[in-house]
Amino acid sequence: MFRKLKHIFKYIKLDKEKLRKDKINISENINQQIPNHIDNIEFKLKEIFQDSNDFIIRKITTGNQFKTRILIAYIDGLIDKQLIDDNILKPLLLESQKVIDDESISKRNIIELFEETLITASEIKKVDDFNRTIKAILSGDTVIFIDGTESSFVVSMRGWEARAISEPNTESVIRGPREGFVETLRTNTSMIRRKIKNPNLKFESIELGEQTRTEACICYLKGIADDNIIRDLKKRLSCIKSDGILESGYIEQFIEDAPFSPFPTIGVSERPDKVAGKILEGRIAILCDGTPFVLTVPYLFIESLQSNEDYYSRTLYSSFNRLLRFVSLIITTMLPALYVAILNFHTEVIPVKLVFSILNSNEGIPFEPVWEAIFMLIIFELIREAGVRMPKPIGQTVSIVGALVIGQAVVEAGLVSDIMIIIVALTAISGFIVPSLSEILPFIRLALIIGANILGYMGIVLIVVIVILHISSLRSFGVPYMSPFAPFRSKGMKDTLIRMPLWTMFRKTESLSWKYSGRYSINKNFNEKEE
């Protein structure tokens, strides 16, 4: 009986899967022949795009003696109508009369006639598969069907509205390019191509999402990027099973090495110069249509303390900023925990006068230091989130006024001491210096505060050791996350906590653990001569 029920459920599952595939049959890789009659083509197109008022069909007839019917199909809003008028309709209606009425023209070579003479678009492809024509229409291309033939032409006439290139808000710099990626994939690839004018720069496209059919692209420098990592990335992308991919964050969650780790193992950027620099180091970029955020793999922990502006400034200034970010990371994670540990267990490490000052500040406070710290950090996160989500002019005002009013109010009400306000303010300011780690800093602060409240300094050391062991065990596409610190690579230390002069990194050994690559020279023959 159980075996029969098992077979019944199996057939039900197969039937559901069959119905699901029938609904999205245009995404299958099975070739479907194009009907050789215009009326049949029109019927099939209207059946597929029924109830879609943005789908446009235009039928025209050319020639006087030898009449030829043509059907043009496209999605309104995804194409440039002016381009269709100038490059398709005008040649077919006006300039084709004499050519088609020539007695030497037959149905067999009319396809070549349209491709070589009549259609004046710069990008045209001959397609014999009906499913591919549907995908082309949905992607914003214009498809031309000719009566009596089993072929069609896919013409690139894309012309939707797009955001202009502007400076990215998330990665501001004082010195460097002011352009950032946009939501159009082809515009983003062109910006990378402008940075790296090398035929070895490869772009490979892939469609993701069974319903959205989102176009994505992997970009790498052949001969620099490791072939094993490229194959691994392609395999992970091909294994993505999802109805929709709407942003690169979807892809990141599908292909990352440690999905439950708070530390990111995939880099994100919306600056073309930063992505180009990573590609020159041997990394692989993943671009997704519809978003300005580009992913880069492999990603190392040290990259969280680096900025693309470091390479545009002089060595001393860049190294000072690197060290400042490292110190800021220590302050923003450990300062509240150190304060709690000192008050609970280690008051002897601070001067006597400062002890009396702290005791006077804490007099009348009903909460223990640990609850003060947690309470104020939660308030800070609330103010930060409100400032981010609200409109930009209002958000800045809310952040500043909210911090001042709430800070003064909680002190006057006797809920929090003055010194705790200073501690939280320094913690918040230091956290803004390392924005790439902003998602994990609250969790580390909370763990350190709890450890400090239980065991004092020993609790802080215990949590720090656990965090270091965790990030040391992480891999990003096979590369140790803590490289070049663990495993230690002396030559990779040139671009870590300090940045050595660029001329010392001409043949720079990267932190990536597969091969040496010339970051500032992509001429392979020149590098071989140097060796």
KENU-162363 format. One line per 10 residues: number of its first residue (from 1); their letters; for each residue x, y, z of C-alpha. Coordinates in steps of 0.001 Angstrom, whole numbers. Layout:
<rodos>
NUM) a) X:Y:Z | ...;
</rodos>
This chain:
<rodos>
1) mfrklkhifk) 0:0:0 | 2780:2404:919 | 4515:1547:-2359 | 1354:2436:-4312 | 1013:5735:-2459 | 4664:6464:-3202 | 4076:5929:-6932 | 936:8094:-6842 | 2803:11003:-5230 | 5624:10506:-7712;
11) yikldkeklr) 3227:10838:-10666 | 1560:13878:-9106 | 4974:15497:-8703 | 5883:14704:-12311 | 2574:16136:-13557 | 3135:19355:-11611 | 6653:19597:-12965 | 5338:19024:-16504 | 2732:21775:-16128 | 5366:24109:-14715;
21) kdkiniseni) 7654:23452:-17667 | 4779:23983:-20106 | 4228:27452:-18639 | 7846:28451:-19063 | 8610:26478:-22185 | 10365:29465:-23736 | 13236:28921:-21286 | 13947:25376:-22439 | 16917:24662:-24650 | 14792:22590:-27094;
31) nqqipnhidn) 14803:24090:-30587 | 11418:24979:-32016 | 11063:25607:-35728 | 9780:28986:-36893 | 6532:28683:-38924 | 6982:29680:-42551 | 3695:31590:-42705 | 3232:35058:-41231 | -300:34368:-39992 | 878:31344:-38003;
41) iefklkeifq) 3729:33370:-36510 | 1337:36164:-35526 | -1059:33686:-33912 | 1709:32091:-31824 | 3125:35438:-30738 | -276:36753:-29661 | -926:33540:-27768 | 2362:33823:-25877 | 2052:37566:-25153 | -1681:37676:-24565;
51) dsndfiirki) -2883:40342:-22114 | 411:42232:-22593 | -383:45684:-23915 | 3294:46591:-24270 | 3892:43900:-26895 | 3792:45436:-30380 | 3355:43681:-33736 | 3797:45602:-36972 | 3007:43918:-40313 | 4137:45473:-43572;
61) ttgnqfktri) 4164:44436:-47234 | 7001:45338:-49577 | 7383:45031:-53350 | 4868:45649:-56124 | 5157:42644:-58438 | 6649:40174:-55978 | 4930:41099:-52716 | 6649:40015:-49495 | 4939:40192:-46114 | 7055:41039:-43069;
71) liayidglid) 6215:40981:-39350 | 8138:43085:-36831 | 7758:42289:-33102 | 9134:44121:-30055 | 8342:45267:-26517 | 7401:48927:-26202 | 9631:50704:-23703 | 12618:48427:-24252 | 13454:49678:-27744 | 14327:52957:-29432;
81) kqliddnilk) 11486:53689:-31853 | 13584:56180:-33780 | 16144:53471:-34547 | 13384:51147:-35796 | 11992:53862:-38049 | 15399:54749:-39525 | 17034:51321:-39781 | 14139:48922:-40371 | 10865:50508:-41491 | 12326:53130:-43822;
91) plllesqkvi) 14625:50714:-45753 | 11917:48045:-45995 | 9097:50352:-47097 | 10956:52776:-49357 | 14271:51352:-50506 | 13253:47715:-50989 | 10782:48175:-53839 | 13292:47962:-56679 | 15380:45230:-55097 | 12525:42846:-54279;
101) ddesiskrni) 10772:43379:-57644 | 13909:42194:-59414 | 12989:38921:-61178 | 16320:37371:-60178 | 15353:37468:-56513 | 13758:34273:-55186 | 12622:33024:-51807 | 15841:31112:-51355 | 18109:34160:-51303 | 15710:36730:-49915;
111) ielfeetlit) 17218:36081:-46454 | 20654:37113:-47699 | 19080:40142:-49392 | 17554:41384:-46148 | 20711:40692:-44151 | 23213:42236:-46566 | 21236:45042:-48230 | 18001:46153:-46630 | 18455:46132:-42835 | 20933:48866:-41927;
121) aseikkvddf) 21381:48087:-38220 | 24905:47576:-36933 | 24089:44397:-34979 | 21951:41724:-36630 | 21737:37951:-36078 | 19993:35257:-38093 | 17942:32935:-35848 | 16175:29696:-36802 | 14790:28833:-33342 | 11408:30265:-32336;
131) nrtikailsg) 12216:30072:-28596 | 15337:32176:-29124 | 13259:34842:-30850 | 10949:35012:-27818 | 13933:35423:-25499 | 15309:38140:-27762 | 12021:40051:-27667 | 11900:39834:-23872 | 15518:41076:-23704 | 14676:44230:-25637;
141) dtvifidgte) 15658:43212:-29166 | 13520:43607:-32278 | 12683:40473:-34290 | 11841:40492:-38010 | 9927:37542:-39520 | 9670:37083:-43302 | 6766:35238:-44923 | 7721:32009:-46636 | 10947:31482:-44710 | 11814:29565:-41564;
151) ssfvvsmrgw) 14368:32121:-40371 | 14161:35438:-38590 | 16427:38368:-37813 | 17188:39597:-34314 | 18161:43250:-34493 | 19573:45156:-31528 | 17428:48269:-31113 | 17549:48531:-27335 | 16842:51986:-25994 | 15280:51976:-22535;
161) earaisepnt) 15768:54797:-20057 | 18892:54437:-17918 | 20464:56350:-15054 | 23380:58546:-16017 | 26870:57696:-14787 | 27565:59504:-11520 | 29772:59285:-8448 | 28804:56398:-6146 | 27529:57413:-2716 | 28759:54329:-864;
171) esvirgpreg) 32451:54675:-1772 | 33381:58349:-1746 | 36979:59382:-2365 | 38923:62628:-2271 | 41236:61700:-5111 | 40311:59372:-7938 | 37702:58847:-10666 | 34208:60167:-10034 | 32309:57564:-12047 | 30408:54576:-10735;
181) fvetlrtnts) 28586:51611:-12155 | 24950:51951:-13242 | 22061:49509:-13648 | 22790:48744:-17323 | 25066:45734:-17804 | 26581:46768:-21138 | 27461:50223:-19781 | 29259:48596:-16851 | 31269:46259:-19074 | 32303:49204:-21245;
191) mirrkiknpn) 33622:51087:-18198 | 35820:48125:-17255 | 36961:47770:-20860 | 38031:51425:-20868 | 40236:50767:-17841 | 41847:47570:-19180 | 42482:47814:-22920 | 43664:44247:-23329 | 42272:41490:-25586 | 42841:39025:-22742;
201) lkfesielge) 40062:40735:-20776 | 37192:38272:-21176 | 33459:38699:-20602 | 31325:35551:-20441 | 27543:35858:-20164 | 25113:33607:-18327 | 21356:33773:-17726 | 20134:33337:-14157 | 16610:32935:-12821 | 14025:30688:-14452;
211) qtrteacicy) 11431:33469:-14596 | 13482:36663:-14715 | 16186:35339:-17103 | 18555:37942:-15676 | 21715:38455:-17690 | 24906:38188:-15665 | 28509:38339:-16763 | 31808:37120:-15350 | 34877:39200:-16156 | 38508:38134:-15766;
221) lkgiaddnii) 41938:38612:-17281 | 42989:35455:-19092 | 46463:34341:-18071 | 46233:36187:-14738 | 43094:34685:-13154 | 43383:31100:-12002 | 41606:28641:-14305 | 40516:26430:-11399 | 38734:29330:-9721 | 37064:30295:-13007;
231) rdlkkrlsci) 35756:26744:-13424 | 34597:26655:-9809 | 32739:29953:-10228 | 31045:28800:-13434 | 29964:25590:-11722 | 28463:27469:-8770 | 26623:29880:-11071 | 25241:27043:-13179 | 23883:25376:-10014 | 21749:28389:-9051;
241) ksdgilesgy) 18103:27298:-9067 | 15817:30250:-8435 | 12756:31806:-10018 | 14282:35272:-9914 | 17639:37040:-9658 | 16923:40729:-9103 | 20239:41948:-7705 | 23815:40782:-7287 | 23064:40100:-3612 | 20996:37097:-4738;
251) ieqfiedapf) 24031:35679:-6550 | 26286:36381:-3567 | 24136:34298:-1229 | 24036:31381:-3665 | 27784:31093:-4326 | 29498:32205:-1083 | 31678:29688:755 | 30394:30236:4291 | 26736:31317:4163 | 26313:31204:7957;
261) spfptigvse) 29466:33149:8754 | 29030:36846:9612 | 32190:37674:7659 | 31801:38356:3919 | 33748:36065:1591 | 32713:37929:-1588 | 33678:41534:-2312 | 31184:44193:-3412 | 31926:47486:-5133 | 30297:50023:-7437;
271) rpdkvagkil) 33539:51700:-8581 | 34994:50658:-11976 | 38562:51602:-10966 | 38399:49401:-7866 | 37001:46429:-9782 | 39592:46897:-12544 | 42380:46865:-9947 | 41082:43614:-8486 | 40859:42041:-11936 | 44493:42970:-12569;
281) egriailcdg) 45400:41177:-9334 | 43814:37961:-10619 | 40336:38248:-9191 | 37103:37601:-11089 | 34270:40123:-11294 | 30592:39165:-11491 | 28326:41773:-13074 | 24536:41530:-12925 | 22072:43439:-15055 | 19865:45808:-13072;
291) tpfvltvpyl) 22294:46717:-10280 | 25396:48925:-9941 | 27003:46609:-7371 | 29642:44265:-8804 | 30918:41172:-6971 | 34577:40141:-6883 | 36062:36784:-5909 | 38152:35643:-4125 | 37775:38147:-1268 | 40229:38437:1643;
301) fieslqsned) 39815:39997:5075 | 42603:42525:4475 | 40541:44062:1661 | 38147:45410:4296 | 40929:47754:5458 | 41963:48821:1955 | 40646:51632:-205 | 41183:52304:-3894 | 42257:55816:-2908 | 45311:54303:-1171;
311) yysrtlyssf) 46923:53711:-4557 | 46353:57272:-5761 | 48083:58963:-2794 | 51677:58949:-1603 | 53014:56028:386 | 53270:57666:3827 | 49755:59100:3698 | 48260:55833:2411 | 50067:53758:5058 | 48922:56139:7784;
321) nrllrfvsli) 45318:55739:6647 | 45674:51962:6600 | 46962:51922:10174 | 44207:54347:11172 | 41579:51946:9823 | 43169:49061:11720 | 43166:51056:14978 | 39576:52142:14304 | 38570:48502:13879 | 40043:47681:17295;
331) ittmlpalyv) 38375:50689:18930 | 34914:50125:17445 | 34855:46460:18460 | 36640:46453:21848 | 36166:49859:23499 | 32726:49202:25102 | 33878:45742:26238 | 37072:47148:27772 | 35039:49761:29668 | 32716:47072:31067;
341) ailnfhtevi) 35648:44814:32011 | 37517:47623:33780 | 34504:48679:35872 | 33594:45118:36850 | 36995:43459:37356 | 40017:45652:36704 | 39584:49075:38293 | 43211:48925:39491 | 44550:49495:35940 | 43300:53099:35773;
351) pvklvfsiln) 44557:56106:37777 | 42896:56831:41118 | 41649:60269:40073 | 40005:58752:36980 | 38401:56085:39168 | 36760:58753:41334 | 35627:60610:38210 | 34014:57469:36821 | 32385:56639:40156 | 30950:60147:40406;
361) snegipfepv) 29628:59831:36854 | 27996:56479:37621 | 26469:57645:40903 | 22707:57231:40793 | 22720:55145:37591 | 20247:52253:38138 | 21810:49939:35544 | 25041:48002:35449 | 27681:49063:32884 | 26893:46085:30626;
371) weaifmliif) 23256:47127:30289 | 24261:50743:29771 | 26518:49729:26879 | 23929:47463:25255 | 21186:50071:25691 | 23204:52873:24086 | 24471:50688:21238 | 20887:49697:20405 | 19885:53368:20384 | 22812:54134:18082;
381) elireagvrm) 21752:51364:15663 | 18184:52708:15659 | 19355:56232:14841 | 21708:54939:12137 | 19011:52845:10500 | 16531:55731:10601 | 19073:58031:8958 | 19726:55500:6192 | 16086:54692:5384 | 14681:58213:5438;
391) pkpigqtvsi) 15140:60693:2548 | 18731:61914:2484 | 18246:65559:3643 | 15852:64512:6415 | 17944:61495:7372 | 21035:63574:8142 | 18972:65939:10289 | 17336:63064:12167 | 20711:61429:12831 | 22330:64577:14225;
401) vgalvigqav) 19351:65935:16178 | 18352:62486:17420 | 21838:61744:18728 | 22121:65111:20510 | 18635:65113:22003 | 18612:61473:23110 | 22186:61629:24437 | 21471:64680:26567 | 18086:63346:27695 | 19341:59971:28923;
411) veaglvsdim) 22169:61638:30867 | 19863:64167:32538 | 17383:61400:33330 | 20135:59443:35090 | 19818:56371:32860 | 23334:56470:31382 | 26586:58030:32575 | 28481:60759:30711 | 31469:58508:30106 | 29273:55840:28465;
421) iiivaltais) 28035:58476:25997 | 31659:59262:25109 | 32467:55544:24763 | 29526:54890:22410 | 30292:58027:20369 | 33914:56950:19826 | 32719:53448:18965 | 30282:54783:16375 | 32757:57182:14769 | 35405:54466:14530;
431) gfivpslsei) 32879:52112:12920 | 32230:54599:10111 | 35903:54365:9106 | 35524:50678:8179 | 32119:50649:6391 | 32777:47322:4645 | 32501:45560:8042 | 29440:47464:9237 | 27198:44371:8986 | 29248:42269:11414;
441) lpfirlalii) 30478:44889:13901 | 27293:44903:16061 | 27543:41130:16617 | 31226:41261:17564 | 30627:44179:19963 | 27785:42326:21661 | 29817:39119:22045 | 32791:41023:23485 | 30602:42963:25940 | 29008:39755:27230;
451) ganilgymgi) 32408:38080:27554 | 33827:41113:29378 | 30889:41161:31789 | 31413:37497:32685 | 35202:37052:32741 | 36706:40518:32312 | 39872:40616:30214 | 39848:36827:29941 | 36384:36958:28386 | 37568:39505:25799;
461) vlivvivilh) 40622:37410:24953 | 38474:34280:24662 | 36052:35916:22196 | 38925:37411:20174 | 40614:33998:19929 | 37345:32396:18773 | 36866:35092:16101 | 40475:34743:14864 | 40171:30949:14701 | 36914:31284:12769;
471) isslrsfgvp) 38189:33718:10139 | 41418:31733:9825 | 39374:28671:8887 | 37410:30471:6168 | 38132:30101:2466 | 37052:32232:-446 | 37022:30029:-3541 | 39855:27989:-2100 | 41990:30968:-1020 | 42659:31374:2750;
481) ymspfapfrs) 40576:34275:4028 | 43378:35590:6253 | 46070:35451:3568 | 48850:36688:3621 | 48812:36517:7458 | 47657:32901:7703 | 49329:31200:5994 | 52079:33778:6258 | 53460:35073:2942 | 56229:37595:3402;
491) kgmkdtlirm) 56062:38935:-149 | 52332:39518:175 | 52865:41842:3157 | 53746:44749:865 | 50081:45727:588 | 48554:44932:3968 | 48686:47166:7066 | 51077:49478:5216 | 51333:50146:1488 | 54770:49988:-2;
501) plwtmfrkte) 55644:52300:-2922 | 54094:51276:-6225 | 57471:50789:-7862 | 58239:48017:-5352 | 54998:46275:-6327 | 55575:46335:-10081 | 56043:42585:-9924 | 53861:42409:-6877 | 53170:39112:-5145 | 49494:39252:-4280;
511) slswkysgry) 47830:37864:-1185 | 46045:35413:-3440 | 47685:32054:-3109 | 47850:30750:-6668 | 50294:32756:-8742 | 52250:35979:-9033 | 50711:38658:-11215 | 51939:42039:-12377 | 49341:44430:-11110 | 50614:47406:-13020;
521) sinknfneke) 51736:45515:-16118 | 49424:43200:-18029 | 51887:42575:-20839 | 52743:38911:-20399 | 55738:38967:-22743 | 57241:41928:-20887 | 56897:40142:-17550 | 58536:37020:-18959 | 61487:39099:-20145 | 61877:40518:-16630;
531) e) 62147:37047:-15162;
</rodos>
